[in-house]
Amino acid sequence: MKKKDLIAKIRSTALNEMPDILNRIDVSKVNIEPKPESIRSPFNFKRALSYTFASLFILISGFMVYNFAYMPAILDSTPLESETEIVGFQTISSAALLDNLDITELAYTESNYTVERLSSTTFDLEDQLDVINNYLNMAETVLGNENQFIYKEVESDNLEYSYAFQYNGTDLAGNLISYHGYYNLIDNGDSQIENGVLYHQDNTYRYQSFTTEIDRIKYYQYRVKINEYNYVEVKNASNENIQKFNYKVYIDGELDNESSLTLISNKNNLKALIRIMTDENEEINLELERNTENSEAQQFSVSYSYMNQQGSKTGNFTVDLDIDEITGEYQYQYQYGNDQVINKNREPKGNQEAESEDFNQGQNQGSNNPHLTTTLPDTVETTTEYRNNTTSGNHDSGNPTSGNPTSGNPTSGNPTTGNPTSGNPTSGNPTTGNPTTGNPTTGNPTTGNPTTGNPTTGNPTTGNPTTGNPTTGNTDPGNGTTGKGVNTGQSTNTNNL
Amino acid sequence: MIDYENYIDELINNSNDAFEVIYENTKKGVFSMIISIVYNKAATEDLMQDTYMKMIKKIHQYKRGKNFYAWLLQIAKNTALDYYRKEKKMQVLDPQESEYVFGKSYNDNNNYEVIDMIKPLKTEEKQIVLMRIVSNMKFKNIAKAVNKPLGTVLWIYNKAIKKLQEINREE
């Protein structure tokens, strides 16, 4: 029996059997118990004095505890602490943005595409919910309490890939969300390319990194794709003060929307400021915060602003999980305005309850990827901008006879011997010369100071790309006899991912 | 969903009209809660009556601004549980008589057909399924009524429906 029929049968059977007892009760004949009176005790000086002292004590100690516990660390503007987390965040968040794209629905015709875009002259939150919903799907995956998610490097159990990582998070109902990623690194001499695959539920996403070069500085980006025409590009635009990621969502080969996401941690809860620009020049700003107090019934509180050529609008809404009675799947329930409720599709994320051990690093889980460090030194900035700063890394360390020419096998061509931390962390400051933070067109109007990052301040030549001897370490990816020291001659401050 | 506060004022002034509004809007939930604990038809009718009588008598104990529906369902639940415990006690004290009573209440035609349909479910699952399907309550309100987190309620509901579907498939 179909679920719908089952529900209908239960409902009709129960309603047919329900007794009616209305006529058996006459309110006028029922004795309503009087309102309980509060008994006031006579004034007692001793008790009053003890209450006063107790109140004073609670007030003062409460103030001290609050100051001690919360004031110094209420807001953390760089919540992702390691490269594993930063890179993991980029790939997982992009994949989660693609979660909601149903390929079968992507082949729209020009006419129904036009019908969907009704909101250029008026504003109704409902019109924007399809776009917002994709970001909610992403936010549920990657935003949460810092104790309820983890990015970790694990041993690859996939023969096609040398490296692996895992992301564990929790959904709003407290279920475990798991992504498994595998990747290879290909050294192209002056840059490295990462090719990988991400698995989540029944979905498979391919991803690859690529670099763009601006003023001789290379910026590392990811493309996470369902197929050749449907993908998300994400670029790390962080600096030492903020962690910010720029996304471009392509549907059927065309740019559908662009967005930037700024992360903040509030008392260990990740919070996101998302700015979405649609292809119709509409701008949606969302401030998403996940209420994680109750681990099994969490909710998103969202403040939004919307701008188009006709004007702007601001407001708030909340997002809960509900169950679609027909499909039995979770869906998002948006509540806004005067108790208006709209349900939207929510992709399956996980069915099993998350347990605390899901968020442990576990033994031997340290990075086996020479390009990742599990923690960053204090002086290191958190951008993933790429620079070939090879000051003191040992290029000779890759075993020339046993290196894997296709994937840079970390076990045979010894990548760890190339000391990733020995590169001079001060020689190249990748963030001061970051032209993206100073870009007045992409700077977040709420958080990013468009003038802060001066594109000319950073000296792109300070981190000397030629200081390290690039010829000593073999950078020829196709030479099977020489092998590769894939991490040779890198300094962690350049965050070579 | 109606604002019960206005009707409560009228109810305190002995208005049968106000009671009728409250009753019509809550009877499905009260019925669902009671039959998930006590399956007997005759007892259910009495327990529904007792629930509403208690609600009227104790209306001053309701704290304004709180969820009235959840408060009423709590009365229904306690009333049904009191009945169930008394019956169980009788079973212990007098096995023969209780066998007669329970035999009747659990096995004969005096039971609800809808209870037979959801018989494989546990009491808690029955409560949630009936409150959702019969009284069309929001999961949020069900969570308050059964004093469980929303996520747990959603999970129990989903699991219960799947269980019923599987049983139906097998049959």
Interface residues (C-beta under 8 A of the other chain):
Chain A: M1 K3 L6 I7 K9 I10 R11 T13 A14 L15 E17 M18 P19 D20 I21 L22 R24 I25 D26 V27 S28 V30 N31 I32 E33 P34 K35 P36 L172 A173 G174 N294 S295 E296 A297 Q298 D320 L321 D322 I323 G328 Y330
Chain B: L11 I12 N14 S15 N16 A18 F19 E20 Y23 E24 K27 K28 F31 S32 I35 K41 T44 E45 M48 Q49 Y52 M53 I56 K57 K58 I59 H60 Q61 Y112 E113 V114 M117 I118 V129 L130 I133 V134 F139 K140 A143 P149 L150 G151 T152 L154 W155 Y157 N158 I161 K162 L164 Q165 N168 R169
